[in-house]
Amino acid sequence: MKSIIVLLAITLTAPLSFAKGDAKAGAKKATTCAACHGANGVSTNDLWPSLKGQKAGYLAKQLNDFKTDKRKDPVMSGQAKTLSDKDMQDLAAYYSTLK
C-alpha cells in the first residue's frame, strides 16, 4: 500500500516539475498557438480549449504527450513535434500566468 501511495505522489507531481519555463519567452513563442487557442489564450471555438490560467505542469504534460504520441490529434501532434522541451516549458509558463 505504501508503494502505491509513493507511486501516486510521484505521478501527480511529475508534470509540475516538468514546467519551469520562461513566461516572457513563451509569449514570443505563442504566436502559432493563438491561431486556435486565441491571442490571449481564450479560444473562440469550442473545438479548441482555452489555455489561459491553466497550470503550467498540466500544459507542459499535454504538449509532451502530443509530442510523444501518448495523445494524438492531427493538428496538435504535428505542432508539438516541432517543439523542444524548453519551448514546451516556456509556453506552459506563459499560459499559466494569464489571468
C-alpha positions in Angstrom: 0.0 0.0 0.0 2.8 2.4 0.9 4.5 1.9 -2.5 1.2 2.7 -4.3 0.9 5.9 -2.4 4.5 6.9 -3.2 4.0 6.0 -6.9 0.8 8.0 -7.0 2.6 11.0 -5.4 5.4 10.8 -8.0 2.9 10.6 -10.8 0.9 13.6 -9.6 3.9 15.8 -9.1 5.9 14.9 -12.1 4.2 17.3 -14.5 4.7 20.1 -12.1 8.5 19.6 -12.2 8.5 19.5 -16.0 7.2 23.1 -16.4 9.9 25.5 -15.3 9.8 27.8 -18.3 10.2 31.5 -19.0 6.8 33.1 -19.5 8.3 36.1 -21.4 10.0 33.7 -23.9 6.7 31.7 -24.1 4.8 34.8 -25.0 7.0 35.2 -28.0 6.6 31.6 -29.0 2.8 31.6 -28.6 2.0 33.2 -32.0 1.3 29.9 -33.7 -0.9 28.8 -30.8 -3.0 31.9 -31.0 -4.5 30.8 -34.3 -6.6 28.1 -32.5 -6.3 29.0 -28.8 -6.8 32.7 -29.1 -4.5 35.7 -28.8 -4.8 35.8 -25.0 -5.2 32.0 -24.5 -9.0 32.2 -24.8 -10.4 30.1 -27.6 -13.4 31.4 -29.5 -14.2 27.9 -30.9 -15.4 25.0 -28.7 -13.2 22.6 -30.7 -10.1 24.1 -29.1 -9.6 24.6 -25.4 -8.7 27.9 -23.8 -5.2 27.7 -22.3 -5.3 30.9 -20.2 -4.7 30.3 -16.5 -4.2 26.5 -16.8 -1.5 25.0 -14.5 1.9 25.0 -16.2 2.6 21.4 -15.3 -0.6 20.3 -16.9 0.1 22.3 -20.1 3.6 21.0 -20.3 2.5 17.4 -19.8 -0.2 17.7 -22.5 2.3 19.2 -25.0 4.8 16.4 -24.2 2.0 13.8 -24.6 1.2 15.1 -28.0 4.9 15.2 -29.0 5.4 11.5 -27.9 2.1 10.3 -29.3 0.6 9.5 -25.9 -2.1 11.8 -27.1 -3.0 12.1 -30.7 -4.6 14.9 -32.6 -4.0 15.7 -36.3 -3.0 19.3 -35.6 -1.6 19.3 -32.1 0.6 16.2 -32.6 2.3 17.8 -35.6 2.7 21.1 -33.8 4.1 19.6 -30.6 6.7 17.5 -32.5 8.4 20.8 -33.6 8.8 22.0 -30.0 11.8 21.5 -27.8 11.5 20.7 -24.1 12.4 24.3 -23.4 9.7 25.6 -25.9 7.1 23.5 -24.1 8.2 24.7 -20.7 8.1 28.3 -21.9 4.7 28.1 -23.5 3.3 26.4 -20.4 4.7 29.1 -18.1 3.3 31.8 -20.3 -0.3 30.5 -20.5 -0.2 29.7 -16.7 0.5 33.4 -16.0 -2.5 34.7 -17.9 -5.4 35.6 -15.5 
